[in-house]
C-alpha cells in the first residue's frame, strides 16, 4: 500500500482496514464509501477485493 491514501490509487480491503477506514453501507450510491475521522472516502469497486479512490470530502458535507 502507498504511504498515504491518494486519489486514483488502488487499495485492497486489507489496505483500507490497516489505514483505519471503516466501510459505510449506503444504499442510494453505487460507490463504496469508507470513513475515517472527519473524512469520507469514495471508491470505485474495480474487482473482487480492490477499490480505486476517486474522491474525499469532509463528513459534514456528506451527511447534509
C-alpha positions in Angstrom: 0.0 0.0 0.0 1.2 3.5 -0.6 2.4 5.7 2.3 -0.9 7.6 2.3 -4.4 7.3 0.8 -4.3 9.2 -2.5 -6.7 9.7 -5.4 -6.6 7.2 -8.3 -4.6 4.6 -6.3 -5.9 1.0 -6.0 -6.4 -0.5 -2.5 -7.4 -3.9 -1.2 -9.8 -4.2 1.7 -6.9 -5.2 3.9 -5.1 -1.9 2.9 -8.1 0.1 3.8 -8.5 -1.6 7.2 -4.9 -1.1 8.0 -5.3 2.6 7.2 -8.2 2.8 9.7 -11.0 3.2 7.2 -14.4 1.7 8.1 -16.9 0.8 5.4 -20.2 2.7 5.5 -23.2 1.0 3.8 -25.1 3.4 1.7 -28.0 2.1 -0.4 -28.5 5.1 -2.6 -25.0 5.3 -4.1 -23.1 2.8 -6.3 -19.8 4.0 -4.8 -18.2 2.2 -1.9 -18.0 4.6 1.0 -15.4 4.4 3.8 -15.0 6.8 6.7 -12.1 7.8 8.9 -12.2 10.6 11.4 -14.0 13.6 9.7 -13.3 12.4 6.1 -15.5 10.4 3.8 -13.7 8.4 1.0 -15.4 7.4 -2.2 -14.2 4.3 -4.1 -15.0 2.5 -7.3 -15.1 -1.3 -6.9 -12.6 -2.5 -9.5 -12.6 -6.2 -8.9 -13.2 -8.8 -6.2 -11.2 -7.2 -3.4 -9.8 -3.9 -4.8 -11.1 -0.3 -4.8 -9.9 2.9 -6.6 -10.2 6.1 -4.6 -11.8 8.9 -6.6 -12.9 11.5 -4.0 -12.5 12.6 -0.4 -14.8 15.0 1.3 -15.5 16.3 4.8 -18.0 14.1 6.7 -20.2 17.1 7.5 -20.7 17.8 3.7 -21.6 14.1 3.1 -24.3 14.0 5.8 -26.0 17.3 4.8 
